[in-house]
Amino acid sequence: MTKMLGKICTTSLFALMATAPQMSLAQDSDQNDAFTLEEIIVTARMRSESLQDVPLSETVFSAQAIEDSRIDTADDFLQLTPNVTLANSQSAGVSFMTIRGVSQVRNGEAPVAVVVDGVLQINNRQFTQAMFDMQFIEVLRGPQGALYGRNAAGGAILITSNQPTDEMEGYVRGTIGNGNEYAIQAAVGGPLVADKLKFRIAAKYQDIGGYLDNIQMNKKADYLQDFTLRGILEWTASENLTATLRGSMVRTKGGSLNFQFQSVAFDGNSCNTSNPFGGPAPDADRVVRTFCANNLGFNERNIDELSLKVVYDGDGVTFTNILSYNRVTEYGQGDQFPYTNEVDIFGIFDGTQTQYVDVDAWSEEFRMASNTEDSLQWMVGAYYLKTDRFISTTTGDDNRQGFERIERLPNFTSTKNPTLSFIADDNNNRAWALFGNASYNVSEDLEIAFALRYDEDKRQQNISPLNTVAVPAGCGSNTPLNCRQEKTYNKLQPKVSIKYAVNETANLYASYGEGFRSGQFNQFGVGTAAAGVGVNGVKDTVDAEITKTFEVGFKSDLMENRLRLNAAVFHTKTNPLYFVFIGAVGAQALVNIDEVRLMGGEIEAVAKVGGGLDVYASFGYTDSKILANSLNPATIGNEAPYIAKTTLNLGAQYRADITDGIGLIARVDYERRGAQFWDPENSTARSALDLVNARIGFEDTDGKWSVIGSVRNLTDKAYNSEWVLGGFAHPARPRTWHLDVKMNF
């Protein structure tokens, strides 16, 4: 561990020095502010404290950093975060995050708890919605289950949008870009009743014609239209009581299921129908940016959210109650395996496929926390969640007449694409938790903290008797109890940490924590379908994922607070989920890898060079090893899937006045994402990626307007955003550019 930490520190410090060779410490006192890093206040432990005092590994993006780096999606800030990657695939709501080696897989829960304005997101399909009008983003690495509960096995992401203020203010931003993109976003807020009632409304509309071609249909495959509306109403009922009502809606339509099956004889230039399976061997590095499917994919996602947060500041204690509701529906349709311009290959392949998901959830959280400056700080609370989820997956006979939209019932007699296979179930899940934490300052320099949470998740699956692959014995429309299966998952999650202040500018800390990601049901019958094509070991249920992590780190402000240097190393054992695709019936299943060991660390450095120049460097390292895998023992000793062994970020930003009222801003960000495997067999790796983003523009020195141009993937690096065992490749976006014009008022 010590050798690894030294290697990480050396690598990142050399990178920082190379980025900022002109760093100087001899400055006049009048210039000190320009060379001093601002203190960052975070809420990682559900109370406000300095980033440098929190005993965990954390990356933070302030409102100014969000604006300067053009963070518009989750990809944008995760790309700047060490030891975190995100793979987008299939549809608007499907993405796969990996944090410190703890990964998300298709149809699985996220590896982190995502909390937006204090409300825990319930569905991972919410995460990829548009991000705008943001105030703060915190990325916490390591298990946070004791504080944030379900799904916090790998960490937590805390997002705070801009809140209502006592003065009327707002902005509007217009965007144009390649791919026939245009977008507009705006926000306005202020007082409705002085000192009593405040509001903020924000909205964004985005339209992208697309970047990737379907040459069979002469249309763009990755088109997108997205509209997001968010509103916040804050009522100050008294000096001690505040109530905040928050609502949002998202409406997204676009392309979907834009996969290549690499064994098809298709070079990206012309559709070869004579030998649809005469292509090359699967290779995660092989990228084709055009498609030959005879059906254009379509995706529709709707998100509706409403929450009420009530806070009462009592004498020494703050009471918080959060009631929330959300509903996410997503429908996708597209060409079926092997995604060619043919139909009914061998009588069973290249038809149509659809998937429909409808998730409805209510949650309630209540907590009490100390609000004094005493040596002992504490918090206790309770949480309840009711979730109803329906999912159906189909394949159909392609009559070259398009799609029949299938949601809850199959259509075996459709003239367009009669249903061939139908797998559906309705899930009624109930979860509750009790939690608490306390920290105690033993002395001025020493703090000990302890947190504990118990989660219980009861899952009930009601299988549709119309399933064509398999149904339980005795299951029928008149015998619903025979169509039901139930399972309960639970976990006690402790976390303990100790922090020691070496001096006024440096802290050391160590911690041990456990995380919990609930198990779940696969769609009934996928195990039978998998065995039918030679994939054995797929079961109806998957086990809960448990992480056990030791962490040691330090945080420091150096060079008279002009350089911030933070680092941590960790060791984790877990039993992650892995995704299996059964193309013959379009079925998607999850399985557990019995035991994986993860170890690594991250280091982050930020410096104020002065003269308007800021630089940063970060490096993340995760070494993974499969220790046990009953599904395929031959994989023992291999690397775990979806994990980039290294992440490296370097960046610089320059801001200066060029006239009395006009300023220049220029920024460049470089990311190197290490090689990664996509399956436990380590059959093929995607090689390391080198990605560059750049921005340059002008702004009013009083903050009234800005005109800024941006380029993402400047070198137009071609790579697959996801690769699935068997040779299913999903190409990433090519180079994109944008011009943003913003007015503040």
C-alpha positions in Angstrom: 0.0 0.0 0.0 2.8 2.5 0.9 4.7 1.8 -2.3 1.5 2.2 -4.3 0.6 5.5 -2.6 4.1 6.8 -3.2 3.9 5.9 -6.9 0.5 7.7 -7.2 1.7 10.8 -5.4 4.9 11.0 -7.6 3.0 10.5 -10.8 0.4 13.2 -10.1 2.9 15.7 -8.7 5.1 15.4 -11.8 2.0 15.9 -13.9 1.0 19.0 -12.0 4.5 20.5 -12.3 4.6 19.9 -16.0 1.2 21.7 -16.3 2.3 24.7 -14.2 6.0 25.3 -14.8 5.8 29.0 -14.0 4.3 28.5 -10.5 5.8 31.1 -8.2 5.4 31.7 -4.5 7.0 35.2 -4.2 4.0 37.5 -4.6 3.2 40.9 -3.1 0.6 40.9 -0.3 -1.9 42.7 -2.5 -1.9 39.8 -4.9 -2.4 37.1 -2.3 -6.2 36.7 -3.0 -5.4 35.8 -6.6 -3.1 33.1 -5.5 -5.2 31.6 -2.7 -7.6 28.6 -3.0 -11.0 29.2 -1.6 -12.3 27.0 1.2 -14.8 24.5 -0.1 -17.8 23.7 2.2 -19.4 20.3 1.7 -22.3 18.3 3.1 -20.8 14.8 2.7 -21.7 13.8 6.3 -25.1 15.6 6.2 -23.7 18.7 7.9 -21.7 21.6 6.6 -17.9 21.4 7.0 -14.7 22.1 5.1 -13.8 19.6 2.4 -10.4 19.3 4.0 -11.9 18.2 7.3 -14.0 15.3 5.9 -12.4 11.9 6.4 -13.2 10.4 3.0 -12.1 10.7 -0.6 -14.2 13.3 -2.4 -14.2 15.4 -5.6 -16.2 18.6 -5.6 -17.5 20.9 -8.4 -18.6 24.4 -7.4 -21.1 26.5 -9.4 -18.2 28.3 -11.1 -16.4 25.0 -11.9 -19.7 23.6 -13.4 -20.0 26.7 -15.5 -16.3 26.9 -16.6 -16.1 23.2 -17.5 -19.5 23.1 -19.3 -21.0 20.3 -17.2 -24.3 19.5 -18.9 -24.5 15.8 -18.3 -23.3 13.3 -15.7 -20.6 12.2 -18.2 -19.1 15.7 -18.0 -18.3 15.7 -14.3 -17.5 12.0 -14.0 -15.0 12.4 -16.8 -13.2 14.8 -14.5 -13.3 12.5 -11.4 -10.5 10.0 -10.6 -11.4 6.4 -10.4 -14.9 6.9 -11.9 -16.1 6.1 -15.4 -19.5 6.1 -17.1 -20.5 4.1 -20.2 -23.6 5.2 -22.1 -25.5 2.6 -24.1 -28.8 1.4 -25.5 -31.1 4.3 -24.6 -31.4 7.6 -22.8 -31.9 6.0 -19.4 -29.2 3.2 -19.6 -25.7 3.9 -18.4 -23.1 2.0 -16.4 -21.0 3.7 -13.8 -17.9 2.2 -12.2 -16.4 3.8 -9.1 -13.3 2.3 -7.5 -14.1 -0.9 -9.3 -17.7 -1.2 -8.0 -19.7 -1.4 -11.3 -23.2 -1.0 -12.5 -24.6 -3.4 -15.1 -27.7 -3.4 -17.3 -30.9 -3.7 -15.3 -28.9 -3.5 -12.1 -28.9 -0.8 -9.5 -26.4 2.0 -9.5 -23.2 1.5 -7.5 -23.7 4.9 -5.8 -26.5 6.7 -3.9 -27.6 9.7 -6.0 -29.1 12.5 -3.9 -30.5 15.6 -5.6 -31.5 18.5 -3.5 -31.6 16.2 -0.5 -33.8 13.6 -2.1 -32.5 10.1 -2.9 -33.1 9.0 -6.5 -34.8 5.7 -6.7 -34.2 4.6 -10.3 -30.9 4.6 -12.1 -32.7 5.7 -15.2 -33.1 9.2 -13.6 -29.4 9.8 -13.4 -28.7 10.6 -17.1 -31.2 13.5 -17.3 -30.0 16.9 -18.4 -27.9 18.8 -15.8 -28.3 22.6 -15.8 -28.8 25.4 -13.3 -26.6 23.5 -10.9 -25.0 25.0 -7.7 -22.8 22.1 -6.4 -21.8 18.5 -7.1 -20.0 16.2 -4.6 -18.7 12.8 -5.6 -17.9 10.6 -2.5 -15.8 7.5 -3.1 -16.0 4.4 -0.8 -19.0 2.8 0.8 -21.5 5.4 2.1 -24.2 3.0 3.1 -24.2 4.0 6.8 -25.2 7.6 5.8 -27.0 7.2 2.4 -28.2 3.6 2.5 -29.3 1.5 -0.5 -26.9 1.4 -3.5 -24.2 3.4 -1.7 -21.8 0.4 -2.0 -19.3 2.3 -4.1 -20.0 5.9 -2.9 -22.5 8.7 -3.2 -23.2 11.6 -5.6 -24.7 14.7 -4.0 -26.2 17.2 -6.5 -27.6 20.6 -5.4 -29.4 22.8 -7.9 -29.6 26.6 -7.7 -32.0 27.5 -4.9 -34.5 30.4 -4.7 -32.9 33.7 -3.5 -34.2 36.9 -2.0 -33.5 38.9 -5.2 -35.0 38.3 -8.6 -32.4 36.8 -10.9 -32.0 34.4 -13.8 -30.3 33.6 -17.1 -30.9 32.3 -20.6 -28.4 30.3 -22.7 -28.7 29.4 -26.3 -26.6 26.7 -28.0 -25.8 25.5 -31.5 -23.6 22.6 -32.4 -22.7 20.0 -35.0 -25.1 17.1 -35.6 -27.7 19.8 -36.3 -27.9 20.5 -32.6 -29.7 23.4 -31.0 -30.7 24.0 -27.4 -32.0 26.7 -25.1 -32.1 26.8 -21.3 -33.3 29.4 -18.9 -34.0 29.9 -15.2 -35.6 32.6 -13.2 -36.2 33.0 -9.5 -36.8 35.3 -6.6 -39.2 36.4 -3.9 -43.0 36.1 -4.3 -43.6 37.4 -0.7 -40.7 39.2 0.9 -38.9 37.1 3.5 -41.7 34.4 3.3 -42.1 32.8 -0.1 -39.4 32.3 -2.9 -39.4 30.4 -6.2 -37.1 29.2 -9.0 -38.1 27.8 -12.3 -35.6 26.3 -14.8 -36.1 24.7 -18.2 -34.1 23.2 -21.0 -34.9 22.0 -24.5 -32.4 20.2 -26.7 -32.7 18.9 -30.2 -29.9 16.8 -31.8 -30.3 15.6 -35.4 -27.6 12.9 -34.8 -24.0 12.0 -35.5 -24.1 8.4 -36.6 -25.7 7.1 -39.9 -27.9 4.2 -40.6 -26.9 3.8 -44.2 -29.6 1.2 -44.9 -32.4 3.7 -44.0 -30.4 6.9 -44.9 -31.2 8.4 -41.5 -29.4 9.4 -38.3 -29.4 6.6 -35.7 -28.7 8.7 -32.6 -31.2 11.5 -32.9 -32.5 13.1 -29.6 -35.1 15.5 -28.4 -35.2 16.3 -24.7 -37.2 18.7 -22.6 -36.7 19.2 -18.8 -38.7 21.5 -16.5 -37.9 22.0 -12.8 -39.5 24.2 -10.2 -38.7 25.0 -6.5 -41.0 26.8 -4.1 -39.5 27.7 -0.7 -41.7 28.9 2.2 -40.2 30.3 5.3 -43.1 29.7 7.7 -41.1 31.1 10.7 -37.6 31.7 11.9 -37.3 28.0 12.6 -39.5 26.3 10.1 -38.9 26.0 6.3 -40.7 24.0 3.7 -39.4 23.4 0.2 -41.6 21.9 -2.6 -39.7 20.6 -5.6 -41.1 19.2 -8.8 -39.6 18.2 -12.2 -40.5 16.5 -15.4 -38.4 15.1 -18.2 -39.6 14.1 -21.7 -37.0 12.4 -24.0 -37.3 10.8 -27.4 -34.4 9.5 -29.5 -32.6 6.6 -31.1 -31.9 3.4 -29.3 -30.4 -0.1 -29.5 -27.6 1.2 -31.8 -25.4 -1.9 -31.5 -23.1 -3.6 -33.9 -22.8 -7.4 -33.9 -19.1 -7.7 -34.9 -19.3 -11.1 -36.4 -21.5 -9.7 -39.2 -19.7 -9.0 -42.5 -20.1 -5.2 -42.4 -17.3 -2.8 -42.9 -19.3 0.4 -42.3 -19.6 1.3 -46.0 -22.1 -1.1 -47.6 -24.6 -3.6 -46.3 -23.5 -7.1 -47.1 -26.5 -9.5 -47.2 -24.9 -12.5 -48.8 -23.0 -13.6 -45.7 -24.4 -12.0 -42.5 -22.1 -13.9 -40.2 -18.9 -13.8 -42.2 -17.3 -10.9 -40.2 -14.2 -10.7 -38.0 -13.8 -12.1 -34.5 -15.1 -10.0 -31.6 -12.8 -7.1 -30.6 -13.5 -4.4 -28.2 -11.2 -2.1 -30.1 -13.0 -2.5 -33.4 -15.2 0.5 -34.0 -17.8 1.0 -36.8 -19.7 4.3 -36.6 -22.4 3.4 -39.2 -25.3 0.9 -39.0 -27.0 -1.4 -41.4 -30.2 -2.3 -39.5 -33.5 -2.3 -41.5 -35.3 -0.9 -38.4 -34.5 2.5 -36.9 -34.3 2.3 -33.1 -36.7 4.5 -31.0 -36.6 5.4 -27.4 -39.0 7.3 -25.2 -38.3 8.2 -21.5 -40.6 10.1 -19.2 -39.6 11.2 -15.6 -41.9 12.9 -13.1 -40.7 13.8 -9.6 -42.3 15.7 -6.7 -40.8 16.1 -3.2 -41.6 18.1 0.0 -38.8 18.8 2.4 -39.6 20.3 5.8 -36.9 21.5 8.1 -37.4 22.7 11.7 -34.4 24.1 13.6 -35.1 23.5 17.3 -33.1 24.2 20.4 -30.0 22.2 19.7 -31.7 19.8 17.3 -32.7 20.1 13.6 -35.7 17.9 12.4 -35.9 17.1 8.7 -38.7 15.3 6.9 -38.6 14.5 3.1 -41.5 13.0 1.3 -41.0 12.2 -2.4 -42.7 10.6 -5.4 -41.3 9.7 -8.7 -42.3 7.8 -11.8 -40.0 6.7 -14.6 -41.3 5.0 -17.8 -39.0 4.1 -20.6 -39.8 2.3 -23.9 -37.3 1.1 -26.5 -37.6 -0.6 -29.8 -35.1 -1.6 -32.5 -33.8 -4.2 -34.8 -33.0 -7.6 -33.3 -29.8 -9.5 -33.2 -27.7 -9.5 -35.5 -28.9 -6.0 -36.4 -28.6 -6.3 -40.2 -30.8 -5.3 -43.2 -32.0 -8.9 -43.4 -35.0 -10.4 -41.7 -35.7 -13.9 -40.4 -32.2 -15.2 -40.8 -32.4 -19.0 -40.3 -36.0 -18.4 -39.5 -35.3 -17.0 -36.0 -32.8 -14.1 -36.1 -33.0 -10.5 -37.1 -36.6 -9.7 -36.2 -37.6 -6.9 -33.9 -37.2 -6.3 -30.1 -38.8 -4.0 -27.6 -38.5 -3.3 -23.9 -40.9 -1.4 -21.6 -40.1 -0.3 -18.0 -42.5 1.5 -15.7 -41.3 2.3 -12.1 -43.4 4.1 -9.6 -42.0 4.9 -6.2 -42.9 6.7 -2.9 -40.3 7.4 -0.2 -40.3 9.0 3.2 -37.2 10.0 5.3 -37.1 11.5 8.7 -34.0 12.5 10.7 -32.9 14.4 13.7 -29.5 16.0 14.0 -27.5 18.1 16.4 -27.0 21.7 15.3 -24.6 23.0 18.0 -20.8 23.4 18.0 -20.3 20.8 20.7 -17.6 18.2 20.6 -20.2 15.6 20.0 -22.2 15.7 16.7 -24.9 13.2 16.0 -27.8 12.3 13.7 -30.5 9.6 13.7 -33.2 8.8 11.2 -35.5 6.4 9.4 -36.3 5.7 5.8 -39.2 3.9 3.9 -39.5 3.2 0.2 -42.4 1.6 -1.8 -41.5 0.7 -5.4 -43.7 -0.8 -8.1 -41.8 -1.9 -11.2 -43.2 -3.5 -14.4 -40.9 -4.7 -17.1 -41.6 -6.5 -20.4 -39.1 -7.7 -23.1 -40.2 -9.0 -26.5 -39.0 -10.2 -29.8 -41.1 -10.1 -32.9 -41.3 -11.3 -36.5 -40.1 -8.5 -38.8 -42.5 -8.0 -41.7 -40.7 -4.8 -42.7 -43.7 -2.8 -41.7 -42.3 -1.2 -38.5 -43.3 -1.9 -34.9 -46.3 -2.6 -32.8 -45.7 -0.9 -29.5 -45.7 -3.6 -26.8 -46.0 -2.6 -23.1 -48.0 -4.9 -20.8 -49.6 -7.3 -23.3 -48.1 -9.2 -26.3 -49.6 -9.0 -29.7 -49.3 -12.4 -31.4 -51.5 -11.4 -34.3 -50.0 -8.1 -35.3 -49.6 -7.6 -39.0 -46.5 -5.4 -38.5 -44.3 -7.6 -36.2 -46.3 -10.3 -34.4 -44.9 -11.1 -31.0 -42.6 -14.2 -30.9 -41.4 -14.1 -27.3 -42.7 -12.2 -24.4 -41.1 -12.0 -20.9 -42.9 -9.7 -18.3 -43.2 -9.3 -14.6 -44.6 -6.8 -12.1 -42.5 -6.2 -9.0 -43.8 -4.8 -5.7 -40.9 -3.9 -3.5 -40.9 -2.5 0.0 -37.7 -1.3 1.8 -37.0 0.4 5.1 -34.0 1.5 7.1 -32.9 2.9 10.4 -29.6 4.8 10.6 -27.5 7.0 12.8 -24.0 8.5 13.1 -21.9 10.4 15.6 -18.6 12.1 15.7 -16.6 13.1 18.8 -13.7 15.4 19.1 -11.5 13.6 21.6 -9.1 16.6 21.4 -8.5 19.6 19.3 -6.6 17.4 16.8 -8.4 14.0 17.1 -11.9 13.0 15.9 -13.5 9.6 16.0 -16.7 9.0 14.0 -19.1 6.0 13.9 -22.1 5.4 11.7 -24.5 2.5 11.5 -27.4 1.7 9.2 -29.8 -1.3 8.8 -31.5 -1.8 5.5 -34.2 -4.4 4.7 -35.5 -4.8 1.1 -38.5 -7.1 0.5 -39.0 -8.0 -3.1 -42.1 -9.6 -4.7 -42.2 -10.6 -8.3 -45.5 -11.4 -10.1 -44.8 -13.2 -13.3 -47.1 -12.6 -16.3 -48.9 -15.9 -17.2 -48.5 -14.7 -20.8 -44.8 -15.4 -20.7 -43.7 -17.5 -23.7 -40.3 -18.6 -22.3 -41.4 -20.1 -19.0 -43.9 -19.6 -16.2 -44.0 -21.1 -12.7 -46.0 -24.3 -12.2 -49.7 -23.6 -11.9 -49.3 -20.0 -12.9 -52.4 -18.6 -14.7 -54.6 -15.6 -15.0 -57.0 -17.2 -12.4 -54.2 -18.3 -10.1 -52.1 -15.2 -9.5 -50.5 -16.5 -6.3 -48.9 -19.3 -8.2 -47.2 -16.6 -10.4 -45.5 -15.0 -7.4 -42.1 -15.3 -5.8 -40.7 -13.4 -2.9 -37.3 -12.7 -1.4 -35.9 -10.4 1.4 -32.5 -8.9 1.4 -31.0 -7.1 4.5 -27.7 -5.8 5.8 -26.3 -4.0 8.8 -23.8 -1.5 7.5 -21.2 0.0 9.9 -18.7 2.6 9.2 -16.0 3.9 11.6 -13.3 6.5 10.9 -10.6 8.4 12.7 -9.1 11.7 11.8 -6.0 13.4 13.1 -4.9 17.0 12.4 -1.2 16.9 11.9 -1.2 20.7 11.8 -3.4 23.5 10.6 -3.0 22.6 7.0 -2.9 18.8 6.9 -5.2 15.9 8.1 -4.7 12.2 8.2 -7.6 9.8 8.3 -8.4 6.0 8.2 -11.8 4.3 7.9 -13.6 1.0 7.5 -17.0 0.8 6.0 -19.5 -1.7 4.5 -21.9 -1.1 1.6 -25.1 -2.8 0.5 -26.7 -3.1 -2.9 -29.9 -5.1 -2.8 -30.2 -8.3 -4.7 -33.1 -8.7 -7.1 -35.1 -11.0 -9.5 -34.1 -11.7 -13.0 -37.0 -11.9 -15.4 -38.6 -15.3 -15.0 -37.5 -17.8 -17.6 -34.2 -16.2 -18.7 -32.2 -19.0 -17.0 -34.1 -21.5 -19.1 -33.5 -19.4 -22.2 -29.8 -19.0 -21.3 -29.3 -22.8 -20.8 -31.0 -23.4 -24.1 -28.1 -21.5 -25.9 -25.4 -23.0 -23.7 -25.1 -20.3 -21.0 -25.5 -22.1 -17.7 -25.7 -20.8 -14.2 -28.2 -18.0 -14.7 -30.8 -18.1 -11.9 -34.1 -16.4 -11.1 -32.4 -14.3 -8.3 -29.1 -12.6 -7.8 -27.6 -12.1 -4.4 -27.1 -8.7 -2.7 -23.8 -7.1 -3.3 -21.7 -6.4 -0.2 -18.6 -4.2 -0.1 -16.1 -4.1 2.7 -13.6 -1.3 2.4 -10.5 -0.1 4.3 -9.3 3.3 3.4 -6.4 5.5 4.5 -5.8 9.1 3.3 -4.5 12.5 3.8 -5.7 16.1 2.9 -3.4 19.1 2.8 -3.3 22.8 1.9 0.3 23.7 0.9 2.3 26.6 -0.3 0.3 29.1 1.8 -3.0 27.7 0.6 -2.0 27.9 -3.1 -1.8 24.1 -3.6 -4.4 21.6 -2.4 -3.1 18.0 -2.4 -5.4 15.1 -1.3 -4.8 11.4 -1.6 -6.3 8.0 -0.4 -5.6 4.3 -0.8 -8.3 1.6 -0.4 -8.8 -2.2 -0.2 -12.2 -3.6 -1.0 -13.8 -7.1 -1.3 -17.1 -7.5 -3.0 -19.3 -9.9 -5.0 -20.3 -7.8 -8.0 -23.1 -8.4 -10.6 -22.3 -9.2 -14.2 -24.6 -8.9 -17.2 -25.5 -11.8 -19.6 -27.3 -11.2 -22.9 -29.3 -14.0 -24.6 -29.8 -12.7 -28.1 -32.1 -15.4 -29.3 -35.0 -14.0 -27.2 -33.6 -10.6 -26.4 -33.3 -11.6 -22.7 -31.1 -9.7 -20.3 -29.9 -11.5 -17.1 -27.7 -10.7 -14.1 -25.4 -13.1 -12.3 -23.0 -12.7 -9.3 -19.3 -13.1 -9.4 -18.7 -14.7 -6.0 -15.7 -12.6 -4.9 -13.6 -9.8 -6.3 -10.7 -8.0 -4.7 -10.2 -4.3 -5.5 -7.3 -2.2 -4.3 -5.9 1.2 -5.4 -6.2 4.8 -4.7 -6.5 8.3 -6.0 -4.6 11.6 -5.7 -5.9 15.1 -6.6 -3.9 18.3 -6.8 -5.3 21.8 -7.5 -3.2 24.9 -7.7 -3.7 28.7 -8.1 -0.7 29.7 -10.2 -1.8 33.3 -10.4 -2.2 35.8 -13.2 -5.6 34.1 -14.0 -4.1 30.6 -14.4 -5.5 27.6 -12.5 -4.2 24.0 -13.0 -5.2 20.6 -11.7 -4.1 17.0 -11.9 -5.7 13.8 -10.6 -4.8 10.1 -10.9 -6.8 7.0 -10.0 -5.7 3.4 -9.9 -7.8 0.3 -9.3 -6.4 -3.2 -9.5 -9.0 -5.9 -9.6 -8.8 -9.7 -9.3 -11.5 -12.3 -9.4 -11.0 -14.6 -6.4 -14.0 -16.9 -6.9 -16.6 -17.4 -9.7 -18.8 -20.5 -9.5 -20.4 -19.6 -12.9 -17.0 -20.0 -14.6 -14.1 -21.0 -12.4 -11.7 -20.6 -15.3 -12.0 -16.8 -14.8 -10.4 -16.9 -11.3 -7.3 -14.7 -11.4 -8.7 -12.5 -14.2 -9.5 -8.8 -13.9 -13.1 -7.9 -13.1 -15.2 -6.4 -15.9 -16.0 -2.7 -16.6 -13.0 -1.4 -14.6 -10.5 1.0 -16.1 -7.3 0.2 -14.2 -6.1 3.9 -14.4 -7.7 7.3 -14.9 -5.5 10.4 -15.4 -6.9 13.9 -15.6 -4.8 17.0 -16.4 -6.2 20.5 -17.0 -5.6 24.2 -17.1 -7.8 27.2 -17.2 -6.8 30.8 -18.0 -9.0 33.8 -17.3 -7.9 37.4 -17.9 -9.4 40.9 -18.7 -8.6 42.0 -22.2 -10.4 45.3 -21.9 -12.1 47.2 -19.1 -15.4 45.2 -19.6 -14.4 42.1 -21.6 -12.6 39.0 -20.4 -11.0 36.0 -22.0 -11.5 32.5 -20.8 -9.6 29.5 -22.2 -9.6 25.9 -20.8 -8.3 22.5 -21.8 -9.0 19.1 -20.1 -7.1 15.9 -20.9 -8.4 12.5 -19.8 -6.5 9.2 -20.1 -8.8 6.2 -19.3 -6.9 3.0 -19.0 -7.6 -0.3 -20.7 -10.6 -2.3 -19.5 -12.1 -5.7 -20.0 -15.9 -6.1 -20.4 -16.3 -9.7 -19.3 -14.9 -12.0 -16.6 -13.3 -14.1 -19.3 -11.1 -11.1 -20.3 -11.8 -12.1 -23.9 -10.9 -8.7 -25.3 -10.0 -5.3 -23.8 -10.7 -1.8 -25.0 -7.3 -0.1 -25.2 -6.6 3.0 -23.2 -8.4 6.2 -24.4 -6.9 9.6 -24.7 -9.6 12.3 -24.8 -9.3 16.0 -25.0 -11.9 18.7 -24.4 -11.3 22.5 -25.0 -13.1 25.8 -24.5 -12.4 29.4 -25.5 -14.5 32.5 -25.4 -15.3 35.9 -24.1 -17.3 37.1 -21.1 -18.4 40.3 -19.5 -16.2 41.1 -16.5 -19.3 41.9 -14.5 -20.8 38.5 -15.3 -23.7 39.8 -17.5 -22.9 37.7 -20.6 -20.6 35.2 -22.2 -19.9 33.7 -25.7 -17.9 30.5 -25.5 -17.0 27.8 -28.0 -16.4 24.2 -26.9 -15.1 21.0 -28.5 -15.4 17.6 -26.9 -13.3 14.7 -28.1 -11.1 17.1 -29.9 -9.0 14.5 -31.6 -12.1 12.6 -32.8 -11.1 9.4 -31.0 -13.2 6.4 -32.2 -14.0 4.0 -29.4 -16.9 1.8 -28.2 -18.8 3.2 -25.2 -19.9 -0.3 -24.3 -18.9 -3.8 -25.5 -20.8 -7.0 -24.5 -19.5 -10.5 -24.5 -20.2 -12.1 -27.9 -19.2 -9.0 -29.9 -22.0 -6.5 -29.3 -20.5 -3.1 -29.7 -22.0 0.3 -29.0 -19.9 3.1 -30.6 -19.4 6.4 -28.7 -20.1 9.8 -30.1 -17.5 11.3 -32.4 -16.1 14.9 -32.0 -18.7 17.5 -31.2 -18.6 21.2 -31.0 -20.9 23.8 -29.4 -21.2 27.6 -29.3 -23.0 28.9 -26.2 -24.3 32.4 -25.7 -25.5 33.2 -22.2 -27.1 36.3 -20.7 -27.5 36.7 -16.9 -30.0 39.1 -15.4 
